[in-house]
Amino acid sequence: MTDPERPWEQEAPEAFDPKPESSKVGRGCGLGCGGFIVALVVFAVAASCGGDNDKPREPDQYDAKAMCHDWVKERLKAPSTAKFNNENVSGSAYGGFTITGAVDSENSFGGTVRSSWTCTLKLTADGKQWQGGTTVDG
């Protein structure tokens, strides 16, 4: 107990902590737990992206469309201006794809023209390259 005549000797009041004791539980986890969780997620994603490296991925319609786009661009005056649209895909890689569509691109005079195109292609027996052709009308 302190002497009321000597206020300078009074004990300091206990500091007020607005958080109850229960809210302090787990405060020590912070960056350590977060780092562990991030590492766990990275590992899970890496494991799911891995796969059977002995078996190559079978080309799909997106690969076929990319090849056809390249072939169509070879026939355009300004290939860098090509905008493909209205595409329709049927078939499979080894059975053969048929892809049709339209492409807007600039002509020799700088005007935009729309051309329709058809592309037929399939993979060679070894699955290493596409064979086929493309026609562009317009």
CORBELMO-V707228 format. One record per residue. RES is the residue in one letter. NEAR is the number of other C-alpha atoms within 12 Angstrom. D_CENTER is the distance of its C-alpha to the mean C-alpha in whole Angstrom. Layout:
# CORBELMO-V707228
res:RES near:NEAR d_center:D_CENTER
res:RES near:NEAR d_center:D_CENTER
This chain:
# CORBELMO-V707228
res:M near:9 d_center:70
res:T near:11 d_center:71
res:D near:10 d_center:74
res:P near:10 d_center:74
res:E near:8 d_center:76
res:R near:10 d_center:73
res:P near:11 d_center:70
res:W near:10 d_center:69
res:E near:11 d_center:69
res:Q near:13 d_center:67
res:E near:13 d_center:64
res:A near:11 d_center:60
res:P near:6 d_center:59
res:E near:7 d_center:56
res:A near:8 d_center:53
res:F near:8 d_center:51
res:D near:9 d_center:48
res:P near:9 d_center:46
res:K near:11 d_center:44
res:P near:9 d_center:45
res:E near:10 d_center:45
res:S near:9 d_center:43
res:S near:11 d_center:40
res:K near:13 d_center:40
res:V near:11 d_center:39
res:G near:12 d_center:36
res:R near:13 d_center:36
res:G near:11 d_center:36
res:C near:13 d_center:32
res:G near:13 d_center:30
res:L near:13 d_center:28
res:G near:13 d_center:29
res:C near:14 d_center:28
res:G near:13 d_center:25
res:G near:13 d_center:24
res:F near:14 d_center:25
res:I near:15 d_center:22
res:V near:14 d_center:19
res:A near:15 d_center:21
res:L near:14 d_center:21
res:V near:14 d_center:17
res:V near:14 d_center:16
res:F near:14 d_center:18
res:A near:13 d_center:17
res:V near:13 d_center:13
res:A near:12 d_center:15
res:A near:12 d_center:17
res:S near:11 d_center:15
res:C near:11 d_center:13
res:G near:12 d_center:16
res:G near:12 d_center:18
res:D near:10 d_center:21
res:N near:8 d_center:21
res:D near:7 d_center:24
res:K near:9 d_center:23
res:P near:11 d_center:20
res:R near:13 d_center:17
res:E near:17 d_center:19
res:P near:25 d_center:18
res:D near:24 d_center:17
res:Q near:27 d_center:17
res:Y near:19 d_center:14
res:D near:23 d_center:16
res:A near:37 d_center:19
res:K near:35 d_center:18
res:A near:21 d_center:17
res:M near:30 d_center:20
res:C near:37 d_center:22
res:H near:35 d_center:21
res:D near:22 d_center:22
res:W near:27 d_center:25
res:V near:37 d_center:26
res:K near:28 d_center:25
res:E near:18 d_center:28
res:R near:24 d_center:30
res:L near:30 d_center:29
res:K near:22 d_center:31
res:A near:22 d_center:29
res:P near:22 d_center:25
res:S near:19 d_center:23
res:T near:20 d_center:24
res:A near:26 d_center:23
res:K near:24 d_center:21
res:F near:28 d_center:21
res:N near:19 d_center:21
res:N near:17 d_center:23
res:E near:24 d_center:22
res:N near:22 d_center:23
res:V near:25 d_center:22
res:S near:23 d_center:25
res:G near:21 d_center:25
res:S near:22 d_center:24
res:A near:33 d_center:23
res:Y near:24 d_center:27
res:G near:20 d_center:28
res:G near:26 d_center:27
res:F near:32 d_center:25
res:T near:29 d_center:26
res:I near:39 d_center:24
res:T near:31 d_center:26
res:G near:29 d_center:25
res:A near:28 d_center:26
res:V near:35 d_center:25
res:D near:30 d_center:26
res:S near:28 d_center:27
res:E near:22 d_center:30
res:N near:21 d_center:33
res:S near:13 d_center:36
res:F near:10 d_center:37
res:G near:12 d_center:34
res:G near:13 d_center:34
res:T near:20 d_center:31
res:V near:23 d_center:32
res:R near:23 d_center:30
res:S near:28 d_center:30
res:S near:26 d_center:30
res:W near:32 d_center:28
res:T near:29 d_center:28
res:C near:35 d_center:27
res:T near:34 d_center:28
res:L near:36 d_center:27
res:K near:32 d_center:26
res:L near:26 d_center:26
res:T near:16 d_center:29
res:A near:13 d_center:31
res:D near:13 d_center:29
res:G near:19 d_center:26
res:K near:15 d_center:25
res:Q near:18 d_center:25
res:W near:29 d_center:25
res:Q near:24 d_center:28
res:G near:22 d_center:29
res:G near:26 d_center:30
res:T near:28 d_center:29
res:T near:27 d_center:32
res:V near:25 d_center:31
res:D near:19 d_center:34
res:G near:19 d_center:35
